[in-house]
């Protein structure tokens, strides 16, 4: 467990208490404090390092190194050969969250990273109204702003833990495949770390003080052939929203840095075409056997991720703009190809798909019709009348 600490005494106490309570006995805790200024934080960490039931290493920085550099320092302090669980100091595990993250990580040898669902985590967030039955003060859901911030950390975590305890474990299709995971709670395999960060520079310090270093890591993992799972059975509370002191524009600058490094805007690829995906899911429920779908809007695999997390009888082939995108999406979709949607020779038989997802502005009517089966359905902004 590698925890980066900065102020927030109540939250770091709750974070470490939960780790001590729920982590396996052979776990180690490495805490790197980024020069906390809040009274009581350093004293607490020193006491925790002495009294923890787990092997506890404490590193006290003289200056705030930012998120990427602080995490990298912690990674170097972790025991060689171990997987590393990066956890924010404002994130609190629930009883079985670590177990399910590890189950996901060892689902197959190609999985390089896993993360959890949460009350506050980009693209991994549970609908706020799902927590309403577990909160006495229903008014917190009516006003603007995050419900958990209005309750306070202790009450919000209790509601979150009650929610998690009532979830029935998902044994069929328990993972959402993704090409990036939010860094608030991120379990990485040693094999993945050695592949993408042999020098243990897990997070690119180009993104300091923070933001988008987790997106960057996700793309590095995906392009190296590792799958990334969001585990449907794992729930970790995240207080969130603290930002970086003195860097109000850190998120926008992080986005610009990502685009300058990778030459694309990841926000443009992160969300699925939801209406098209829902149509595929509807068709899959009516289909006996496997539904074959060709996705001309594959991007980095967002549509495939959405569909495959909700149904098990869909085969998805994706057409991507270039070889890089096809390699990333290939960790999610069943097959991928790349090139111009209308002129590239694609590797699939004519009339071999039950449904085709396409944007009319980019894919010709003829190309869509070529791959659709005689009774197939085209899913466009407005459907072609085949």
C-alpha positions as MATLAB code, in Angstrom:
seq = 'XXXXXXXXXXXXXXXXXXXXXXXXXXXXXXXXXXXXXXXXXXXXXXXXXXXXXXXXXXXXXXXXXXXXXXXXXXXXXXXXXXXXXXXXXXXXXXXXXXXXXXXXXXXXXXXXXXXXXXXXXXXXXXXXXXXXXXXXXXXXXXXXXXXXXXXXXXXXXXXXXXXXXXXXXXXXXXXXXXXXXXXXXXXXXXXXXXXXXXXXXXXXXXXXXXXXXXXXXXXXXXXXXXXXXXXXXXXXXXXXXXXXXXXXXXXXXXXXXXXXXXXXXXXXXXXXXXXXXXXXXXXXXXXXXXXXXXXXXXXXXXXXXXXXXXXXXXXXXXXXXXXXXXXXXXXXXXXXXXXXXXXXXXXXXXXXXXXXXXXXXXXXXXXXXXXXXXXXXXXXXXXXXX';
ca = [
       0.000    0.000    0.000;
       1.535    3.307   -1.061;
      -0.260    6.309    0.422;
       0.655    9.890   -0.438;
      -0.181   12.153    2.481;
      -0.743   15.889    2.616;
      -2.730   17.492    5.469;
      -6.352   16.281    6.049;
      -5.735   14.734    9.480;
      -9.209   13.192    9.850;
      -9.061   11.573    6.417;
      -5.545   10.152    6.705;
      -6.529    8.661   10.068;
      -9.595    7.011    8.514;
      -7.544    5.876    5.522;
      -4.829    4.170    7.578;
      -7.273    2.768   10.157;
      -9.203    1.036    7.349;
      -5.997   -0.364    5.838;
      -4.952   -1.718    9.219;
      -8.364   -3.292    9.646;
      -8.935   -4.779    6.193;
      -5.550   -5.366    4.514;
      -4.065   -8.888    4.429;
      -1.609   -9.579    7.253;
       1.441   -9.739    4.966;
       0.793   -6.305    3.486;
       3.122   -3.373    3.917;
       2.238    0.301    4.198;
       4.463    2.993    2.747;
       3.366    6.537    3.533;
       5.060    9.488    1.887;
       4.104   12.785    3.488;
       4.422   15.743    1.136;
       5.454   18.293    3.801;
       2.099   18.557    5.586;
       1.504   21.829    7.414;
      -1.696   20.903    9.266;
      -1.164   20.497   12.995;
      -1.212   16.907   14.181;
      -0.639   15.149   10.834;
       3.072   14.398   11.280;
       2.638   13.338   14.901;
      -0.180   11.012   13.905;
       1.854    9.430   11.091;
       4.811    8.839   13.394;
       2.543    7.176   15.947;
       0.820    5.109   13.253;
       4.154    3.871   11.951;
       5.022    2.598   15.435;
       1.696    0.964   16.251;
       0.474   -0.492   12.932;
       0.026   -4.275   12.785;
       1.543   -4.113    9.300;
       5.089   -3.365    8.209;
       4.969    0.448    8.042;
       7.497    2.728    6.332;
       7.169    6.491    6.769;
       8.902    9.026    4.519;
       8.723   12.691    5.528;
       9.495   15.104    2.710;
      10.894   18.543    3.401;
       8.951   19.954    0.473;
       5.782   19.139   -1.428;
       6.924   17.126   -4.443;
       3.478   16.975   -6.027;
       1.496   13.849   -6.752;
       3.571   12.047   -9.424;
       6.964   12.549   -7.774;
       5.607   11.747   -4.310;
       4.091    8.477   -5.547;
       7.276    7.558   -7.405;
       9.308    8.078   -4.252;
       6.905    5.790   -2.409;
       7.131    3.159   -5.150;
      10.896    3.025   -4.665;
      10.373    2.365   -0.946;
       8.043   -0.586   -1.541;
       9.438   -4.097   -1.211;
      10.803   -5.390   -4.536;
       8.596   -7.987   -6.189;
       5.333   -6.803   -4.663;
       2.330   -5.440   -6.498;
       1.708   -1.829   -5.476;
      -1.623   -0.353   -4.423;
      -1.561    3.436   -4.809;
      -4.133    5.021   -2.516;
      -4.965    8.679   -1.985;
      -4.933    9.864    1.599;
      -8.595   10.875    1.218;
      -9.624    7.400    0.010;
     -10.912    4.774    2.443;
     -11.210    1.068    1.652;
     -14.216   -1.051    2.627;
     -14.050   -4.619    4.000;
     -13.753   -6.607    0.750;
     -12.525   -3.929   -1.644;
      -8.896   -5.071   -1.597;
      -9.863   -8.729   -2.027;
     -11.868   -7.987   -5.168;
      -9.136   -5.751   -6.607;
      -6.678   -8.620   -6.234;
      -9.144  -11.073   -7.767;
      -9.356   -8.789  -10.776;
      -5.608   -8.342  -11.035;
      -5.119  -12.111  -11.198;
      -8.088  -12.805  -13.471;
      -5.605  -13.449  -16.264;
      -1.933  -12.780  -16.939;
      -2.706   -9.823  -19.219;
      -4.316   -7.703  -16.477;
      -1.936   -4.984  -15.363;
      -4.092   -2.740  -13.186;
      -7.396   -2.681  -11.323;
      -9.458   -0.016   -9.613;
     -12.762    0.344   -7.804;
     -16.097    2.072   -8.047;
     -16.554    5.067   -5.783;
     -18.735    7.975   -4.774;
     -16.266   10.380   -6.401;
     -14.015    9.163   -9.221;
     -13.984   10.138  -12.872;
     -15.716    7.460  -15.019;
     -15.918    5.159  -11.976;
     -18.576    7.019  -10.056;
     -21.721    5.506   -8.568;
     -24.916    7.510   -9.051;
     -25.365    9.676   -5.963;
     -29.016    8.618   -5.557;
     -27.858    5.036   -5.000;
     -26.702    6.140   -1.558;
     -29.987    7.811   -0.600;
     -31.401    4.797    1.320;
     -28.302    4.826    3.541;
     -28.382    8.521    4.480;
     -30.751    9.890    7.128;
     -30.624   13.482    5.881;
     -32.147   13.228    2.403;
     -31.748   16.972    1.825;
     -28.069   16.513    1.002;
     -29.170   15.053   -2.350;
     -31.383   18.016   -3.221;
     -28.877   20.869   -3.081;
     -26.044   21.396   -5.535;
     -22.673   19.873   -4.757;
     -21.386   16.493   -3.667;
     -23.668   14.743   -1.156;
     -20.772   13.334    0.838;
     -19.208   16.754    1.409;
     -22.369   17.944    3.143;
     -22.382   14.988    5.541;
     -18.764   15.097    6.598;
     -16.259   12.298    6.096;
     -17.276   10.031    8.991;
     -21.019    9.991    8.218;
     -20.454    9.802    4.470;
     -18.090    6.853    4.796;
     -20.578    5.035    7.042;
     -23.282    5.460    4.379;
     -20.868    4.329    1.674;
     -19.794    1.282    3.696;
     -23.442    0.333    4.315;
     -24.095    0.605    0.581;
     -21.082   -1.584   -0.205;
     -22.060   -4.224    2.346;
     -25.464   -4.707    0.701;
     -24.144   -5.226   -2.808;
     -24.589   -8.803   -4.028;
     -21.253   -9.948   -5.500;
     -21.169  -10.066   -9.296;
     -19.727  -13.370  -10.480;
     -20.684  -13.203  -14.158;
     -19.015  -10.356  -16.039;
     -17.543   -8.778  -12.855;
     -15.160   -6.360  -14.591;
     -15.351   -3.270  -16.753;
     -12.416   -3.153  -19.142;
     -10.996    0.317  -19.684;
      -8.017    2.069  -21.231;
      -7.483    4.298  -18.190;
      -8.196    4.134  -14.466;
      -8.585    6.921  -11.942;
      -5.550    7.155   -9.688;
      -7.333    7.617   -6.353;
      -7.125    3.848   -5.744;
      -5.019    1.909   -8.217;
      -3.570   -1.594   -7.881;
      -0.681   -2.327  -10.258;
       0.958   -5.665  -10.862;
       4.733   -5.880  -10.582;
       4.861   -7.214  -14.129;
       3.069   -4.130  -15.420;
       5.311   -1.819  -13.402;
       8.460   -3.465  -14.727;
       7.091   -3.213  -18.274;
       6.139    0.473  -18.293;
       8.289    1.856  -15.439;
      11.390   -0.303  -14.864;
      13.006    2.669  -13.109;
       9.911    2.895  -10.844;
       8.955    6.236  -12.337;
       5.395    4.935  -12.338;
       3.811    8.341  -12.879;
       5.309   10.767  -15.371;
       6.544   13.776  -13.383;
       5.942   15.920  -16.461;
       2.392   16.140  -15.076;
       3.419   17.644  -11.724;
       1.844   18.841   -9.508;
      -0.876   16.466  -10.716;
      -3.875   15.552  -12.906;
      -3.772   13.381  -16.020;
      -0.788   11.388  -14.761;
      -3.246    8.504  -14.248;
      -4.618    8.882  -17.785;
      -1.039    8.863  -19.047;
      -0.267    5.697  -17.103;
      -3.410    4.056  -18.455;
      -2.384    4.736  -22.035;
       1.141    3.452  -21.358;
      -0.281    0.244  -19.891;
      -2.790   -0.253  -22.701;
      -0.265    0.398  -25.455;
       2.035   -2.164  -23.788;
      -0.751   -4.772  -24.058;
      -2.046   -4.769  -20.466;
      -5.740   -4.889  -19.658;
      -7.178   -2.562  -17.014;
     -10.228   -3.498  -14.957;
     -12.732   -1.543  -12.922;
     -13.982   -4.171  -10.465;
     -17.747   -4.147   -9.996;
     -17.418   -5.770   -6.555;
     -14.867   -3.303   -5.174;
     -16.057   -0.096   -3.504;
     -13.688    2.532   -2.115;
     -14.815    5.821   -0.606;
     -13.144    8.952   -1.980;
     -13.614   12.352   -0.389;
     -12.059   14.064   -3.419;
     -12.092   17.592   -4.692;
      -9.094   18.935   -2.793;
      -7.096   20.015   -5.828;
      -3.550   21.274   -5.499;
      -2.831   24.189   -3.215;
      -1.642   27.184   -5.199;
      -2.411   25.505   -8.538;
      -6.030   26.315   -9.324;
      -5.421   25.665  -13.019;
      -3.695   22.305  -12.512;
      -6.426   20.269  -14.214;
      -6.488   22.353  -17.386;
      -2.693   22.436  -17.536;
      -2.604   18.672  -17.014;
      -4.987   18.212  -19.919;
      -2.783   20.416  -22.107;
       0.305   18.448  -21.066;
      -1.395   15.163  -21.941;
      -2.350   16.454  -25.376;
       1.172   17.772  -26.007;
       2.676   14.384  -25.064;
       0.249   12.049  -26.860;
      -1.104   14.395  -29.550;
      -4.745   13.749  -28.764;
      -7.273   14.928  -26.174;
      -8.219   11.946  -24.018;
     -11.496   13.584  -22.997;
     -12.619   13.211  -26.608;
     -12.278    9.424  -26.312;
     -13.390    8.739  -22.744;
     -17.175    8.606  -23.100;
     -19.149    5.990  -25.056;
     -21.803    6.730  -27.653;
     -24.415    5.778  -25.102;
     -27.541    5.682  -27.260;
     -25.808    3.445  -29.800;
     -24.483    1.191  -27.058;
     -27.917    0.866  -25.479;
     -29.334   -0.174  -28.845;
     -26.690   -2.905  -29.109;
     -27.534   -4.105  -25.605;
     -31.229   -4.200  -26.504;
     -30.449   -6.255  -29.601;
     -28.256   -8.633  -27.601;
     -31.166   -9.462  -25.326;
     -33.241  -10.500  -28.336;
     -30.457  -12.480  -29.985;
     -30.005  -16.205  -29.480;
     -26.284  -16.760  -29.512;
     -23.571  -14.201  -30.170;
     -24.452  -10.777  -31.581;
     -21.734   -9.587  -33.967;
     -21.168   -5.814  -33.974;
     -18.857   -3.717  -36.141;
     -18.011   -0.380  -34.526;
     -16.701    2.297  -36.892;
     -16.684    4.706  -33.901;
     -14.380    2.526  -31.821;
     -11.906    5.246  -30.823;
      -9.919    3.800  -27.919;
     -12.628    1.285  -26.983;
     -15.156    3.294  -24.966;
     -18.165    1.801  -26.772;
     -16.821   -1.736  -26.399;
     -16.157   -1.132  -22.698;
     -19.715    0.067  -22.092;
     -21.353   -2.760  -24.031;
     -19.211   -5.599  -22.723;
     -19.670   -4.493  -19.114;
     -23.438   -4.903  -19.495;
     -23.843   -8.031  -21.614;
     -21.885  -11.185  -22.315;
     -23.114  -12.245  -25.760;
     -21.680   -9.506  -27.993;
     -18.647   -9.847  -30.263;
     -17.280   -6.390  -31.094;
     -14.912   -5.559  -33.925;
     -13.642   -1.991  -33.921;
     -12.272    0.200  -36.688;
      -9.753    2.725  -35.355;
      -8.040    5.709  -36.911;
      -4.483    4.380  -36.551;
      -2.401    1.479  -35.266;
      -1.868    3.091  -31.867;
      -5.612    3.430  -31.223;
      -6.190   -0.119  -32.490;
      -3.602   -1.480  -30.053;
      -5.213    0.333  -27.109;
      -8.773   -0.608  -28.092;
      -7.636   -4.170  -28.737;
      -7.454   -4.734  -24.996;
     -11.215   -4.148  -24.812;
     -12.798   -5.048  -28.162;
     -12.561   -8.599  -29.515;
     -10.835   -7.542  -32.721;
      -9.598   -4.237  -34.137;
      -8.375   -2.877  -37.443;
      -7.176    0.573  -38.410;
      -7.234    2.945  -41.337;
      -9.683    5.048  -43.297;
     -13.188    3.740  -42.605;
     -14.192    3.868  -46.263;
     -11.058    2.877  -48.163;
      -9.067    0.494  -45.963;
      -9.419   -3.214  -46.700;
     -10.924   -4.561  -43.483;
     -10.287   -8.161  -42.361;
     -13.913   -9.252  -41.967;
     -16.230  -11.009  -44.372;
     -18.932   -9.088  -46.191;
     -22.387   -9.176  -44.596;
     -20.992  -10.791  -41.433;
     -22.315   -8.419  -38.760;
     -25.705   -8.184  -37.092;
     -25.233   -4.493  -36.308;
     -22.940   -1.693  -37.440;
     -22.239    1.424  -35.372;
     -21.187    4.350  -37.546;
     -21.302    8.121  -37.795;
     -22.858    9.078  -41.131;
     -20.492   11.988  -41.586;
     -17.481    9.651  -41.679;
     -18.709    6.297  -43.015;
     -20.436    5.824  -46.351;
     -23.763    4.100  -46.762;
     -22.113    1.567  -49.051;
     -19.442    0.626  -46.525;
     -22.023    0.108  -43.801;
     -24.182   -2.003  -46.108;
     -21.185   -4.080  -47.157;
     -20.669   -5.486  -43.673;
     -24.283   -5.743  -42.506;
     -26.023   -9.110  -42.726;
     -29.234   -9.092  -44.818;
     -31.388   -8.582  -41.745;
     -28.802   -6.495  -39.872;
     -29.327   -3.096  -38.270;
     -27.261    0.052  -38.799;
     -26.954    2.287  -35.749;
     -26.256    5.853  -36.824;
     -27.341    9.331  -35.755;
     -30.445    8.589  -37.764;
     -30.617    4.993  -38.942;
     -30.149    4.146  -42.578;
     -33.280    2.431  -43.961;
     -31.687   -0.869  -44.976;
];
